[in-house]
Amino acid sequence: MSTPDALPELFGSMVFNEVTMQQRLSPASYAAWKTCITEGTSLDISIANEIAEAMKQWATEKGCTHYTHWFQPMTGFTAEKHDSFITPVGGGRVILEFSGKELVRGEPDASSFPSGGLRATFEARGYTAWDPTAFAFIKDDTLCIPTVFCSYSGEALDKKTPLLRSMDEVSRQALRILRLFGDNETRHVTAEVGAEQEYFLVDKELYNRREDLRMCGRTLFGAKPPKGQELEDHYAGAIRPRVAAYMKDLDRELWKVGVLSKTKHNEVAPAQHEMAPIYSDANSACDQNQLTMELMKRVADRHNLVCLLHEKPFAGVNGSGKHDNWSLSTDTGRNLFKPGKTPSQNAQFLLFLAAFIKGVDEYQDFLRATVAFAGNDHRLGAQEAPPAVLSVFLGDELTAVAEAIIHGTPYQDAGKRTLQIGVDVLPSIRQDNTDRNRTSPMAFTGNKFEFRMLGSSQSISGPNIALNTIMAEELEQFAGILEKSQDFKADLQKLIKKTFTEHQRIIFNGNGYDAAWLEEAEERGLVNLPSAADALGAYVAKKNADLFARHGIYSAGEIRARYEIHIENYTAVVGIEASTMADMIRRQILPAVSGYASELCRRADGKMAVGAACQYEKKTAAAVSRLTDRLLSECEKLERDIRKVPEDAVKAMAYSRKTLVPDMEKARGTADELETLTARENWPFPVYSDLLFSV
């Protein structure tokens, strides 16, 4: 067992990181790689060959026999095709080789991944291309090389390609703004992300006895247990030994592959937990979150546990989200969302803040769409998640600053004064100057924005592509105005005041769970898209499609493809859940409760034969029989409706939401009532009190 002193050596031990590259590459090749990632230059094949050879030597020393181009197709998962290092040399012998050509490009089958119409089934060719900005790593004795994935004709078939495009674009536009403030040192601005990951742990044996968990990742049935999260005794409480052992093992596996796992604790619901990493660039953060989800499941299996990443695996208790903490930082070490102490820094911060607020307001529908899928429909607006309406939480201090600017009124600090942006010195705003608002979809938390609407199972790439692109758009507009200015300070003041004034409707510091907020949001003109079926159309709204095409993030075809994939996925998920529910009702619940009712009747007959009272048996049997007939009728309707799903994808999504989801909710209500009447030993699968309190 390693000691804490060995952790620095453990961390990144399975990553071909910059330190390892510097040790194993010639100075010239290392310098060429550095230039490639900082300036975007191409690598000569001779340099690629040297890097490939160094990777192979390092990987084989650690026991690797294969390599794979590790990529992120539009399934939301990762994909791998493994090739061995062996090359025949005659005489029945082999040597181990890995060339620069093999490093730089691969050719997996593209036809079997969702493409949203970008590729026909017979157009199988797809290409993976090495992402030199992401470090290779070892997993399962295989060298994993992070890559992009594109079609034969160049369309992006993955989540990494548009993310890299968006990161370049927001950097480009942010630099224009920084130059206006006299910053000539910064050469690159990086979108920084920290993705908190929530999850549930359940016992593997119990999991295997639940068809819904195995097929759908969530329980389709389950009556409320006697105890849930009412006592608030689980959140940040003492971690149970079995969970602690899992977390310890998980940390070690994450550290080995360079994931900056920092914080672990119990979450609000029983059996729910969270891991939070240290911030990194958005590209690495997205890669590492995908790897984290995979390792969470794999490590759980070692401990006879199952890690559930579904947004709402259990009704009636908190579901799981993924809080996406987003900011912008310069290569000189400055966070552009951290208020400064000089007039120019304060003004610069306010300009970036104004750009973000404007972007969220103008593209609130698209931001909502990036977190729209069937699983998240069960969570948004529930006990723990923000509502489906976008708003920005600034906290009292920044809101007071914004209102003083809007109204030209004195700002209440040590002395009453009217703020003159770029001339006046704002008060020093503490980094953590606001109380946390866990009901806000987009909360400013001192030097970053926390996008809290993401679902726990989803890739974080889509939301961060949107944040980067929206920010790039607003900064481009601001730069276009200010670069033409003859009086920079005056025009800056006007621009910030105009922006805060026109977009103040998106700022809300109150309780997002309050029903009154939805009424107020409607009065403000904010968009309320309660379900994925309502929200996904934002992908192809003209203003949104134009935005991404204008900045070169998605072509018109690429964004249309993502829309098609999302709506097809929604229908497929709801269809699987509906079919699983019907199967469980037919083959498990109805036989079990019918048998229980028969048993009660036999017991009642026996008691009556000897003149004993049998009120419990008679009343319970009657109630169970009545509910059994109702559940059968509801199941039959669900089965009929499953067969009527339209062929058209958009109509199928709408039908699934309006017909199948209500059918399922109705059948679940009846089944859950039956559970409360049926003896534990007669119920066909583990109940909530087993699942939530067994680990």
ZIKA-V388392 format. One record per backbone hydrogen bond with DSSP energy under -1.0 kcal/mol. NH is the residue of the N-H (numbers start at 1). CO is the residue of the C=O. E is the energy in kcal/mol with one decimal. If there is no record, write none. Layout:
BEGIN
nh=[NH | NH]
co=[CO | CO]
e=[E | E]
END
This chain:
BEGIN
nh=[6 | 7 | 10 | 11 | 12 | 13 | 14 | 15 | 16 | 17 | 21 | 22 | 23 | 24 | 25 | 30 | 31 | 32 | 33 | 34 | 35 | 36 | 37 | 38 | 39 | 40 | 48 | 49 | 50 | 51 | 52 | 53 | 54 | 55 | 56 | 57 | 58 | 59 | 60 | 61 | 63 | 64 | 65 | 67 | 68 | 70 | 71 | 76 | 79 | 83 | 85 | 87 | 89 | 93 | 95 | 97 | 103 | 104 | 105 | 106 | 110 | 118 | 123 | 124 | 126 | 127 | 128 | 129 | 130 | 131 | 134 | 137 | 138 | 139 | 143 | 144 | 145 | 147 | 148 | 150 | 151 | 152 | 154 | 157 | 159 | 164 | 165 | 166 | 167 | 168 | 169 | 170 | 171 | 172 | 173 | 174 | 175 | 176 | 177 | 178 | 179 | 180 | 182 | 183 | 184 | 190 | 192 | 193 | 194 | 196 | 197 | 198 | 199 | 200 | 201 | 202 | 204 | 207 | 208 | 210 | 214 | 215 | 216 | 217 | 219 | 232 | 236 | 237 | 244 | 245 | 246 | 247 | 248 | 249 | 250 | 251 | 252 | 253 | 254 | 255 | 256 | 257 | 258 | 259 | 261 | 262 | 263 | 265 | 267 | 272 | 273 | 274 | 275 | 276 | 278 | 280 | 282 | 285 | 286 | 287 | 288 | 289 | 290 | 291 | 292 | 293 | 294 | 295 | 296 | 297 | 298 | 299 | 300 | 301 | 302 | 304 | 305 | 306 | 308 | 320 | 322 | 324 | 325 | 326 | 327 | 329 | 330 | 331 | 333 | 336 | 338 | 346 | 347 | 348 | 349 | 350 | 351 | 352 | 353 | 354 | 355 | 356 | 357 | 358 | 359 | 360 | 361 | 362 | 363 | 367 | 368 | 369 | 370 | 371 | 372 | 377 | 378 | 379 | 380 | 381 | 382 | 392 | 393 | 399 | 400 | 401 | 402 | 403 | 404 | 405 | 406 | 407 | 408 | 411 | 413 | 423 | 424 | 440 | 443 | 444 | 445 | 449 | 450 | 451 | 452 | 456 | 464 | 465 | 466 | 467 | 468 | 469 | 470 | 471 | 472 | 473 | 474 | 475 | 476 | 477 | 478 | 479 | 480 | 481 | 482 | 483 | 485 | 491 | 492 | 493 | 494 | 495 | 496 | 497 | 498 | 499 | 500 | 501 | 502 | 503 | 506 | 507 | 508 | 514 | 517 | 519 | 520 | 521 | 522 | 523 | 524 | 526 | 535 | 536 | 538 | 539 | 540 | 545 | 546 | 547 | 548 | 549 | 550 | 551 | 552 | 553 | 559 | 560 | 561 | 562 | 563 | 564 | 565 | 566 | 567 | 568 | 569 | 570 | 571 | 572 | 573 | 574 | 575 | 576 | 577 | 578 | 579 | 580 | 581 | 582 | 583 | 584 | 585 | 586 | 587 | 588 | 589 | 590 | 592 | 593 | 594 | 595 | 596 | 597 | 598 | 599 | 600 | 601 | 602 | 603 | 604 | 605 | 606 | 607 | 608 | 609 | 611 | 612 | 618 | 619 | 620 | 621 | 622 | 623 | 624 | 625 | 626 | 627 | 628 | 629 | 630 | 631 | 632 | 633 | 634 | 635 | 636 | 637 | 638 | 639 | 640 | 641 | 642 | 643 | 644 | 645 | 652 | 653 | 654 | 655 | 656 | 657 | 658 | 659 | 660 | 661 | 663 | 664 | 665 | 666 | 667 | 668 | 669 | 670 | 671 | 672 | 673 | 674 | 675 | 676 | 677 | 678 | 682 | 683 | 691 | 692]
co=[3 | 4 | 6 | 7 | 255 | 10 | 256 | 12 | 136 | 15 | 17 | 18 | 19 | 20 | 21 | 26 | 27 | 28 | 29 | 30 | 31 | 32 | 33 | 34 | 35 | 36 | 44 | 45 | 46 | 47 | 48 | 49 | 50 | 51 | 52 | 53 | 54 | 55 | 56 | 57 | 60 | 59 | 141 | 83 | 143 | 145 | 79 | 73 | 71 | 67 | 65 | 95 | 93 | 90 | 87 | 85 | 99 | 100 | 101 | 128 | 124 | 115 | 120 | 122 | 108 | 150 | 106 | 148 | 104 | 146 | 131 | 144 | 14 | 142 | 66 | 137 | 68 | 70 | 129 | 127 | 155 | 125 | 151 | 149 | 72 | 160 | 161 | 162 | 163 | 164 | 165 | 166 | 167 | 168 | 169 | 170 | 171 | 172 | 173 | 174 | 175 | 176 | 179 | 178 | 182 | 329 | 327 | 280 | 325 | 323 | 275 | 321 | 273 | 308 | 271 | 306 | 304 | 203 | 204 | 207 | 210 | 211 | 212 | 213 | 313 | 229 | 266 | 234 | 240 | 241 | 242 | 243 | 244 | 245 | 246 | 247 | 248 | 249 | 250 | 251 | 252 | 253 | 255 | 254 | 259 | 276 | 276 | 274 | 272 | 269 | 199 | 265 | 197 | 263 | 260 | 193 | 191 | 281 | 282 | 283 | 284 | 285 | 286 | 287 | 288 | 289 | 290 | 291 | 292 | 293 | 294 | 295 | 296 | 297 | 298 | 301 | 300 | 202 | 200 | 311 | 454 | 451 | 194 | 449 | 192 | 190 | 334 | 188 | 330 | 328 | 335 | 342 | 343 | 344 | 345 | 346 | 347 | 348 | 349 | 350 | 351 | 352 | 353 | 354 | 355 | 356 | 357 | 358 | 359 | 363 | 364 | 365 | 366 | 368 | 369 | 373 | 375 | 376 | 376 | 386 | 379 | 506 | 442 | 395 | 396 | 397 | 398 | 399 | 400 | 401 | 402 | 403 | 404 | 417 | 411 | 420 | 420 | 437 | 450 | 393 | 448 | 326 | 443 | 324 | 441 | 320 | 460 | 461 | 462 | 463 | 464 | 465 | 466 | 467 | 468 | 469 | 470 | 471 | 472 | 473 | 474 | 475 | 476 | 477 | 478 | 479 | 482 | 487 | 488 | 489 | 490 | 491 | 492 | 493 | 494 | 495 | 496 | 497 | 498 | 499 | 503 | 504 | 392 | 511 | 514 | 515 | 516 | 517 | 518 | 519 | 520 | 521 | 531 | 532 | 535 | 536 | 537 | 541 | 542 | 543 | 544 | 545 | 546 | 547 | 549 | 548 | 555 | 556 | 557 | 558 | 559 | 560 | 561 | 562 | 563 | 564 | 565 | 566 | 567 | 568 | 569 | 570 | 571 | 572 | 573 | 574 | 575 | 576 | 577 | 578 | 579 | 580 | 581 | 582 | 583 | 584 | 584 | 585 | 588 | 589 | 590 | 591 | 592 | 593 | 594 | 595 | 596 | 597 | 598 | 599 | 600 | 601 | 602 | 603 | 604 | 605 | 608 | 607 | 614 | 615 | 616 | 617 | 618 | 619 | 620 | 621 | 622 | 623 | 624 | 625 | 626 | 627 | 628 | 629 | 630 | 631 | 632 | 633 | 634 | 635 | 636 | 637 | 638 | 639 | 641 | 642 | 648 | 649 | 650 | 651 | 652 | 653 | 654 | 655 | 655 | 656 | 659 | 660 | 661 | 662 | 663 | 664 | 665 | 666 | 667 | 668 | 669 | 670 | 671 | 672 | 674 | 674 | 679 | 679 | 687 | 688]
e=[-1.8 | -1.5 | -2.1 | -3.0 | -3.3 | -2.3 | -2.6 | -1.9 | -2.7 | -2.1 | -2.6 | -2.4 | -1.7 | -1.9 | -2.3 | -2.7 | -2.3 | -2.1 | -2.3 | -2.4 | -2.4 | -2.1 | -2.0 | -2.1 | -2.6 | -1.2 | -2.2 | -2.5 | -1.7 | -2.5 | -2.7 | -2.5 | -2.3 | -2.7 | -2.6 | -2.6 | -2.5 | -2.9 | -3.0 | -1.8 | -1.7 | -2.4 | -1.4 | -3.0 | -2.7 | -2.0 | -1.9 | -1.5 | -2.6 | -2.8 | -2.1 | -2.5 | -2.4 | -1.3 | -2.6 | -3.2 | -1.9 | -2.6 | -2.1 | -2.4 | -4.6 | -1.6 | -1.6 | -1.4 | -1.1 | -3.2 | -1.8 | -1.7 | -2.2 | -2.5 | -1.9 | -2.2 | -2.5 | -2.4 | -2.6 | -3.8 | -2.8 | -2.2 | -2.7 | -2.8 | -2.4 | -1.1 | -1.6 | -2.3 | -2.0 | -2.7 | -2.1 | -2.5 | -2.3 | -2.0 | -2.1 | -2.5 | -1.6 | -2.2 | -2.2 | -2.2 | -2.2 | -1.1 | -1.3 | -2.4 | -2.3 | -1.2 | -1.7 | -2.5 | -1.0 | -3.6 | -2.6 | -3.0 | -1.9 | -2.2 | -3.3 | -1.5 | -2.4 | -2.1 | -2.2 | -2.2 | -2.3 | -2.4 | -2.5 | -2.1 | -2.0 | -2.6 | -2.9 | -1.1 | -2.2 | -1.5 | -2.3 | -2.4 | -3.1 | -2.4 | -1.6 | -2.9 | -2.4 | -2.1 | -2.9 | -2.8 | -1.8 | -2.0 | -2.7 | -3.0 | -2.0 | -1.1 | -1.7 | -2.6 | -2.3 | -2.2 | -2.5 | -1.6 | -2.6 | -1.9 | -3.2 | -2.1 | -2.5 | -2.3 | -2.1 | -1.9 | -2.7 | -2.9 | -2.3 | -2.3 | -3.1 | -2.0 | -1.9 | -2.0 | -2.5 | -2.3 | -1.7 | -2.7 | -2.7 | -1.5 | -2.2 | -3.0 | -1.6 | -1.6 | -1.1 | -1.5 | -2.6 | -2.4 | -2.6 | -1.5 | -1.8 | -2.6 | -2.7 | -3.1 | -2.0 | -2.5 | -2.7 | -1.8 | -1.8 | -2.8 | -1.6 | -2.7 | -2.4 | -2.4 | -2.8 | -2.5 | -2.1 | -2.3 | -2.7 | -2.7 | -2.3 | -2.1 | -2.5 | -2.6 | -2.4 | -2.6 | -2.1 | -2.6 | -2.1 | -2.3 | -2.0 | -1.8 | -1.7 | -1.2 | -1.7 | -1.2 | -1.0 | -1.2 | -2.4 | -1.8 | -2.7 | -3.5 | -2.8 | -2.0 | -2.3 | -1.9 | -2.7 | -2.7 | -2.2 | -2.0 | -2.6 | -2.6 | -1.2 | -3.5 | -1.3 | -2.2 | -3.6 | -1.6 | -2.0 | -3.2 | -2.6 | -2.6 | -3.0 | -2.9 | -2.5 | -1.5 | -1.6 | -2.8 | -2.1 | -2.4 | -2.5 | -2.4 | -2.9 | -2.2 | -2.3 | -2.3 | -2.1 | -2.5 | -2.3 | -2.1 | -2.5 | -2.9 | -2.3 | -1.5 | -2.7 | -2.6 | -1.1 | -2.7 | -2.6 | -2.2 | -2.2 | -2.5 | -2.5 | -2.3 | -2.8 | -2.4 | -2.6 | -2.4 | -2.6 | -1.6 | -1.3 | -1.4 | -2.5 | -1.1 | -1.7 | -1.1 | -2.4 | -3.3 | -1.8 | -1.9 | -2.1 | -2.6 | -1.8 | -2.6 | -2.1 | -1.8 | -1.2 | -2.7 | -2.8 | -1.5 | -1.9 | -2.0 | -2.8 | -1.5 | -1.2 | -2.5 | -2.3 | -1.8 | -2.1 | -1.6 | -1.8 | -2.4 | -2.5 | -2.3 | -2.3 | -2.2 | -2.3 | -2.3 | -2.0 | -2.3 | -2.8 | -2.4 | -2.4 | -2.5 | -2.5 | -2.6 | -2.5 | -2.6 | -2.5 | -2.4 | -2.3 | -2.6 | -2.5 | -2.6 | -2.8 | -1.6 | -2.7 | -2.8 | -1.8 | -2.9 | -2.3 | -2.1 | -2.0 | -2.5 | -2.2 | -2.2 | -2.4 | -2.2 | -2.3 | -2.4 | -2.6 | -2.7 | -2.3 | -2.2 | -2.8 | -1.9 | -1.3 | -3.1 | -2.5 | -2.8 | -2.7 | -2.4 | -2.2 | -2.4 | -3.1 | -2.5 | -2.4 | -2.5 | -2.4 | -2.2 | -1.9 | -2.8 | -2.4 | -2.1 | -2.4 | -2.6 | -2.4 | -2.0 | -2.3 | -2.6 | -2.3 | -2.7 | -2.2 | -1.4 | -1.0 | -1.1 | -2.6 | -2.0 | -2.2 | -2.7 | -2.5 | -2.1 | -2.6 | -2.7 | -1.1 | -2.3 | -2.0 | -2.6 | -2.4 | -2.3 | -2.3 | -2.6 | -2.0 | -1.6 | -2.5 | -3.1 | -1.6 | -2.1 | -2.0 | -1.3 | -1.0 | -1.2 | -1.5 | -1.1 | -2.2 | -3.1]
END
